[in-house]
């Protein structure tokens, strides 16, 4: 969703990883960018479980907010809808891979801020997932239950367990 147009570049670039250079001209809100962001979000939603009304993040979800902002009411694409197993083994964290949009915020937070590195990307292409090594339950890793991954998760794929 962080795509922008940079004069002189071929196609769109991602602003979150493109280094800034002297004299760079960046366009962030053209019709082409808005259209591309809408398609990107529709593709994300095509493989999302969309159980928004019963989700703990309902009405406080970045995915919902973006869909509303981009006026997405129907999804043209049909995703795989691969069902992952809910990880509820941890005493404090619940991980629902079906809600994950592969943004990597939890991976970066766990590695760079907490210095633990429990979560990472696994597999490639349409099989890519965010998970602990060997898809172990969170309780069987070095996770300390700090909840920082939950704080940055935009969709409710990682939540705090309610007892």
C-alpha positions as CSV (number, residue, x, y, z in Angstrom):
1,X,0.0,0.0,0.0
2,X,3.1,2.3,0.2
3,X,3.5,2.6,-3.6
4,X,4.3,5.9,-5.1
5,X,5.4,7.3,-8.5
6,X,9.0,8.6,-8.9
7,X,9.8,10.6,-11.9
8,X,12.2,8.7,-14.1
9,X,11.5,5.3,-12.5
10,X,9.8,2.5,-14.4
11,X,6.4,1.9,-12.9
12,X,5.6,2.3,-9.2
13,X,8.1,2.0,-6.4
14,X,7.5,1.2,-2.7
15,X,8.1,4.3,-0.6
16,X,8.9,2.2,2.5
17,X,12.1,0.7,1.0
18,X,13.1,3.2,-1.7
19,X,16.1,5.4,-0.7
20,X,15.6,9.1,-1.0
21,X,17.9,10.9,-3.4
22,X,18.7,14.5,-4.2
23,X,16.2,16.0,-6.6
24,X,13.8,13.1,-6.4
25,X,10.2,14.0,-7.5
26,X,7.7,11.7,-5.8
27,X,4.0,11.6,-6.5
28,X,1.8,10.0,-3.8
29,X,-1.8,10.6,-4.7
30,X,-2.3,10.4,-8.5
31,X,-5.3,8.5,-10.0
32,X,-2.9,5.8,-11.2
33,X,-1.6,5.3,-7.6
34,X,-5.1,5.2,-6.1
35,X,-6.2,2.6,-8.7
36,X,-3.1,0.5,-8.1
37,X,-3.6,0.7,-4.3
38,X,-7.3,-0.4,-4.7
39,X,-6.2,-3.4,-6.8
40,X,-3.5,-4.3,-4.2
41,X,-6.0,-4.1,-1.4
42,X,-8.6,-6.2,-3.3
43,X,-5.9,-8.9,-3.8
44,X,-5.1,-8.8,-0.1
45,X,-8.8,-9.1,0.7
46,X,-9.3,-12.0,-1.8
47,X,-7.3,-14.3,0.4
48,X,-8.4,-12.8,3.8
49,X,-11.0,-14.7,5.9
50,X,-13.3,-11.5,6.0
51,X,-15.0,-12.5,9.3
52,X,-14.8,-8.8,10.2
53,X,-17.9,-8.6,12.3
54,X,-16.6,-11.2,14.8
55,X,-13.0,-10.0,14.7
56,X,-11.5,-8.5,17.8
57,X,-10.2,-5.6,15.6
58,X,-13.6,-4.9,14.0
59,X,-14.0,-1.1,13.5
60,X,-10.3,-0.7,14.6
61,X,-8.7,-2.5,11.6
62,X,-6.4,-0.8,9.1
63,X,-7.7,-3.2,6.4
64,X,-11.3,-2.1,7.0
65,X,-10.3,1.5,7.1
66,X,-8.5,1.3,3.8
67,X,-11.3,-0.6,2.1
68,X,-13.7,2.1,3.2
69,X,-11.3,4.9,2.1
70,X,-10.8,3.3,-1.3
71,X,-14.5,2.5,-1.6
72,X,-14.1,-1.2,-2.0
73,X,-17.5,-2.9,-1.7
74,X,-16.9,-6.0,-3.8
75,X,-13.8,-8.2,-4.4
76,X,-13.3,-9.0,-8.1
77,X,-10.6,-11.6,-7.3
78,X,-11.0,-15.0,-5.9
79,X,-8.1,-16.0,-3.6
80,X,-7.0,-19.5,-2.5
81,X,-8.5,-19.0,1.0
82,X,-5.9,-21.3,2.5
83,X,-6.9,-22.0,6.1
84,X,-4.1,-21.9,8.7
85,X,-4.4,-23.4,12.1
86,X,-5.2,-21.0,15.0
87,X,-2.3,-20.9,17.5
88,X,-3.8,-20.6,21.0
89,X,-1.2,-22.6,22.9
90,X,0.6,-19.5,24.4
91,X,-0.7,-18.2,27.7
92,X,-0.8,-14.7,26.4
93,X,-0.8,-14.5,22.6
94,X,-3.2,-15.8,19.9
95,X,-1.9,-16.0,16.4
96,X,-4.5,-16.4,13.5
97,X,-2.6,-16.9,10.2
98,X,-5.9,-16.5,8.3
99,X,-6.0,-12.8,9.1
100,X,-2.3,-12.1,8.3
101,X,-1.7,-9.8,5.3
102,X,2.1,-10.4,5.3
103,X,2.9,-6.8,6.1
104,X,5.9,-7.9,8.2
105,X,5.3,-5.3,11.0
106,X,5.3,-8.1,13.6
107,X,8.5,-9.6,12.2
108,X,10.4,-6.3,12.3
109,X,9.1,-5.4,15.8
110,X,10.0,-8.8,17.2
111,X,13.5,-8.7,15.6
112,X,14.5,-5.0,15.6
113,X,12.7,-3.6,18.7
114,X,12.4,-6.6,21.0
115,X,15.6,-8.3,19.8
116,X,14.0,-11.8,19.9
117,X,13.2,-12.7,16.3
118,X,10.5,-15.3,17.0
119,X,8.5,-14.5,13.9
120,X,9.7,-14.6,10.3
121,X,8.6,-15.1,6.7
122,X,8.5,-18.7,5.5
123,X,8.0,-20.2,2.1
124,X,7.7,-18.2,-1.2
125,X,5.0,-16.9,-3.5
126,X,1.4,-17.8,-2.7
127,X,2.7,-20.1,0.0
128,X,4.4,-17.3,2.0
129,X,3.4,-17.1,5.6
130,X,4.5,-15.3,8.8
131,X,5.2,-17.8,11.5
132,X,7.7,-19.0,14.1
133,X,10.4,-21.3,12.9
134,X,9.1,-24.7,11.7
135,X,5.6,-23.3,12.4
136,X,5.9,-24.1,16.1
137,X,3.2,-22.7,18.4
138,X,4.3,-19.4,20.0
139,X,4.5,-21.1,23.4
140,X,7.2,-23.4,22.1
141,X,9.5,-20.6,21.0
142,X,11.6,-17.9,22.7
143,X,8.5,-15.6,22.8
144,X,8.4,-13.6,26.0
145,X,4.7,-12.7,25.6
146,X,5.4,-9.0,25.5
147,X,2.6,-8.3,23.0
148,X,4.5,-5.8,20.9
149,X,3.7,-7.9,17.8
150,X,0.0,-7.5,18.6
151,X,0.4,-3.7,19.0
152,X,1.7,-3.3,15.4
153,X,-0.5,-5.9,13.8
154,X,-3.0,-4.0,11.5
155,X,-5.5,-6.8,11.2
156,X,-5.9,-8.8,14.4
157,X,-3.8,-11.7,13.2
158,X,-2.0,-11.5,16.5
159,X,-4.1,-10.7,19.6
160,X,-3.8,-10.9,23.4
161,X,-5.5,-13.9,24.8
162,X,-8.6,-13.1,26.9
163,X,-9.0,-15.5,29.8
